[in-house]
Amino acid sequence: MGTIKENYEELVNTVNNLMNKLGRKDEVTIVVVTKTVEPERINEAIEAGVKIIGENRVQEAREKYDKVKKGVTWHLIGHLQRNKVKHALPIFSMIQSIDKVETVQEIEKRASNPVDILIEINSSGEESKHGVAPDDLFRLVDQLLNFKMIKIRGIMTVGPLTVDQKKIHEAFALTRKKYEELKDRYPELEIDYLSMGMSGDYTIAIEEGSNMIRVGTAIFGKRVY
């Protein structure tokens, strides 16, 4: 591994080269995952150009928030428990992991400004993963349309835990299909983010249409727990 700056620049170059190869004219937003990463190293990443921080746990984000340089936005990419909503709202500008009406009800009750959300779908069918079943996506969206304190901006998924690239492609292709259907079905919504792909599979995700990736290990190295 190189330095954080070198790793981030390499990631950006890889993404740009792949987008050029695919002939895509849109952009891929990079969310830098900072789970278990110390504030000092997060600040080093920010100095290298990182704009969006992705945290899995509300409590860990709270512990780091005041120690991390300002000028970045924070996304919650892990599961949000209802009892953590009040602590999450002051930190995160986007919650990428909504899969239940009950969580949104709590946001509605506590938010002072509308919160951007992504609907998490379980594209792999793995029981260990959070997310609404793909076939239940529109049922959930219909239930969320009348809430005033959320803005549905797109879909997020976590790829299957496998080295079988065919299965990863299939899961991401299914997610892309649901994303396109979501845009077509709800033209009144500002649907513009398809968040899929992490350090081990972000190139496959981009090939399947992802425009937001969540990458940590490729920048900071393997996590130390």
C-alpha positions as CSV (number, residue, x, y, z in Angstrom):
1,M,0.0,0.0,0.0
2,G,1.1,3.5,-0.7
3,T,0.3,6.6,1.3
4,I,-3.4,7.6,1.8
5,K,-2.9,10.4,-0.8
6,E,-1.3,8.0,-3.3
7,N,-4.0,5.4,-2.8
8,Y,-6.8,7.9,-3.2
9,E,-5.3,9.3,-6.4
10,E,-4.8,5.8,-7.7
11,L,-8.5,5.1,-7.0
12,V,-9.6,8.3,-8.8
13,N,-7.5,7.4,-11.8
14,T,-8.8,3.9,-11.9
15,V,-12.4,5.1,-11.8
16,N,-11.7,7.8,-14.5
17,N,-9.9,5.3,-16.8
18,L,-12.7,2.8,-16.4
19,M,-15.4,5.4,-17.1
20,N,-13.5,6.5,-20.3
21,K,-13.2,2.9,-21.4
22,L,-17.0,2.3,-20.9
23,G,-17.8,5.6,-22.7
24,R,-19.7,6.9,-19.8
25,K,-20.1,10.7,-19.6
26,D,-21.5,10.9,-16.1
27,E,-19.5,10.9,-12.9
28,V,-18.9,8.5,-10.1
29,T,-19.2,9.9,-6.6
30,I,-16.6,8.4,-4.2
31,V,-17.7,7.9,-0.6
32,V,-14.6,7.1,1.5
33,V,-15.4,4.6,4.2
34,T,-13.8,5.4,7.5
35,K,-14.9,2.6,9.8
36,T,-12.2,2.0,12.5
37,V,-10.0,4.7,10.9
38,E,-8.6,7.3,13.3
39,P,-9.5,11.0,12.8
40,E,-5.9,11.8,12.0
41,R,-5.9,9.5,9.0
42,I,-9.3,10.7,7.9
43,N,-7.9,14.2,7.9
44,E,-5.0,13.1,5.8
45,A,-7.6,11.7,3.3
46,I,-9.5,15.0,3.3
47,E,-6.2,16.9,2.6
48,A,-5.8,14.5,-0.4
49,G,-9.2,15.6,-1.8
50,V,-11.8,13.4,-0.2
51,K,-15.2,15.1,0.0
52,I,-17.6,12.5,1.4
53,I,-17.1,10.4,4.6
54,G,-19.0,7.2,5.0
55,E,-19.5,5.7,8.4
56,N,-21.2,2.4,9.4
57,R,-22.0,3.2,13.0
58,V,-23.6,6.3,14.5
59,Q,-21.7,6.0,17.8
60,E,-18.3,5.8,16.1
61,A,-19.2,8.8,13.9
62,R,-20.1,10.8,17.0
63,E,-16.8,10.1,18.6
64,K,-14.9,11.3,15.5
65,Y,-17.0,14.1,14.3
66,D,-15.5,17.0,16.1
67,K,-11.9,15.8,15.5
68,V,-12.4,15.6,11.7
69,K,-11.8,18.6,9.4
70,K,-14.9,20.5,8.3
71,G,-15.8,21.0,4.7
72,V,-16.8,17.3,4.1
73,T,-20.2,15.7,4.2
74,W,-21.0,12.5,6.0
75,H,-23.1,9.6,4.8
76,L,-24.4,6.8,7.1
77,I,-23.8,3.6,5.1
78,G,-24.6,1.1,7.9
79,H,-27.9,0.0,9.4
80,L,-29.7,2.8,11.3
81,Q,-31.5,1.7,14.5
82,R,-34.5,3.8,15.5
83,N,-32.9,4.7,18.9
84,K,-29.9,6.2,17.1
85,V,-31.8,8.5,14.7
86,K,-31.6,11.5,17.1
87,H,-27.8,11.2,17.2
88,A,-27.5,10.5,13.5
89,L,-29.4,13.6,12.2
90,P,-26.9,16.3,13.3
91,I,-24.0,14.4,11.6
92,F,-25.2,12.8,8.4
93,S,-26.5,14.6,5.3
94,M,-27.5,11.3,3.7
95,I,-28.6,8.0,5.1
96,Q,-27.9,5.3,2.6
97,S,-29.4,2.4,4.4
98,I,-33.2,2.9,4.7
99,D,-35.2,-0.3,4.5
100,K,-38.1,0.2,7.0
101,V,-40.9,2.6,7.4
102,E,-40.4,2.7,11.1
103,T,-36.9,4.3,10.7
104,V,-38.4,7.0,8.5
105,Q,-41.2,7.6,11.0
106,E,-38.5,8.4,13.6
107,I,-36.7,10.7,11.2
108,E,-39.9,12.5,10.5
109,K,-40.5,13.0,14.2
110,R,-37.0,14.3,14.9
111,A,-35.6,16.1,11.8
112,S,-35.7,19.8,11.4
113,N,-34.7,19.7,7.7
114,P,-35.4,17.1,5.0
115,V,-32.8,14.3,5.0
116,D,-31.5,12.7,1.8
117,I,-32.0,8.9,1.9
118,L,-31.2,5.9,-0.3
119,I,-33.4,2.8,-0.2
120,E,-31.2,-0.3,0.6
121,I,-32.1,-3.4,-1.3
122,N,-30.8,-6.9,-0.6
123,S,-29.8,-7.7,-4.2
124,S,-27.9,-10.9,-3.2
125,G,-30.7,-12.5,-1.1
126,E,-28.2,-13.3,1.7
127,E,-29.9,-13.5,5.0
128,S,-27.0,-11.8,6.8
129,K,-27.6,-8.5,4.9
130,H,-30.0,-5.7,5.6
131,G,-32.2,-4.3,2.8
132,V,-35.6,-4.7,1.4
133,A,-36.2,-7.5,-1.1
134,P,-36.0,-6.2,-4.7
135,D,-39.7,-7.1,-5.3
136,D,-40.7,-5.1,-2.3
137,L,-39.0,-1.9,-3.3
138,F,-41.9,0.0,-4.7
139,R,-44.2,-1.1,-1.9
140,L,-41.8,0.6,0.5
141,V,-41.4,3.7,-1.6
142,D,-45.2,4.1,-1.8
143,Q,-45.3,4.0,2.0
144,L,-42.7,6.7,2.2
145,L,-44.1,9.2,-0.3
146,N,-46.1,11.2,2.2
147,F,-43.3,11.8,4.6
148,K,-42.1,15.5,4.5
149,M,-38.6,15.1,6.2
150,I,-37.0,12.7,3.7
151,K,-36.0,13.0,0.1
152,I,-35.6,9.7,-1.7
153,R,-32.5,10.1,-3.9
154,G,-31.9,6.5,-5.1
155,I,-30.8,3.0,-4.2
156,M,-28.0,1.4,-2.3
157,T,-26.9,-2.2,-2.2
158,V,-24.1,-4.4,-0.8
159,G,-22.7,-6.9,-3.3
160,P,-22.8,-10.6,-2.5
161,L,-20.0,-12.0,-0.4
162,T,-18.4,-14.2,-3.1
163,V,-15.4,-14.4,-5.5
164,D,-17.9,-15.5,-8.2
165,Q,-17.8,-12.4,-10.5
166,K,-20.9,-13.6,-12.4
167,K,-23.0,-13.5,-9.2
168,I,-21.6,-10.0,-8.4
169,H,-22.5,-8.8,-11.9
170,E,-26.0,-10.3,-11.6
171,A,-26.7,-8.6,-8.2
172,F,-25.5,-5.2,-9.5
173,A,-27.4,-5.6,-12.7
174,L,-30.6,-6.3,-10.8
175,T,-30.0,-3.2,-8.7
176,R,-29.4,-1.1,-11.7
177,K,-32.7,-2.4,-13.2
178,K,-34.6,-1.4,-10.0
179,Y,-32.9,2.0,-10.1
180,E,-34.1,2.7,-13.6
181,E,-37.6,1.4,-12.8
182,L,-37.6,3.7,-9.7
183,K,-36.8,6.7,-11.9
184,D,-39.4,5.8,-14.4
185,R,-42.1,5.1,-11.9
186,Y,-41.6,8.2,-9.8
187,P,-40.6,11.0,-12.1
188,E,-41.6,13.5,-9.4
189,L,-38.7,12.3,-7.2
190,E,-35.1,13.4,-7.6
191,I,-33.6,10.0,-8.2
192,D,-30.0,10.3,-9.1
193,Y,-27.8,8.0,-7.0
194,L,-27.1,4.3,-7.5
195,S,-24.7,3.4,-4.7
196,M,-23.1,0.1,-5.2
197,G,-19.5,-1.2,-5.1
198,M,-16.8,-1.3,-2.4
199,S,-13.1,-1.9,-2.4
200,G,-13.3,-5.5,-3.7
201,D,-16.0,-5.0,-6.4
202,Y,-16.3,-1.3,-7.3
203,T,-15.0,-1.9,-10.9
204,I,-17.8,-4.4,-11.5
205,A,-20.3,-2.0,-10.0
206,I,-19.2,0.7,-12.3
207,E,-19.4,-1.6,-15.3
208,E,-23.0,-2.3,-14.2
209,G,-23.9,1.4,-13.9
210,S,-23.0,2.5,-10.4
211,N,-22.5,6.2,-10.0
212,M,-21.6,6.1,-6.3
213,I,-19.0,3.8,-4.7
214,R,-18.1,3.2,-1.0
215,V,-14.4,2.5,-0.7
216,G,-12.3,2.3,2.4
217,T,-9.8,-0.6,2.4
218,A,-8.3,0.5,-1.0
219,I,-7.4,3.8,0.6
220,F,-6.6,3.1,4.2
221,G,-5.5,-0.6,4.0
222,K,-7.1,-3.5,5.8
223,R,-9.1,-2.5,8.9
224,V,-7.6,-3.1,12.4
225,Y,-10.4,-4.2,14.8
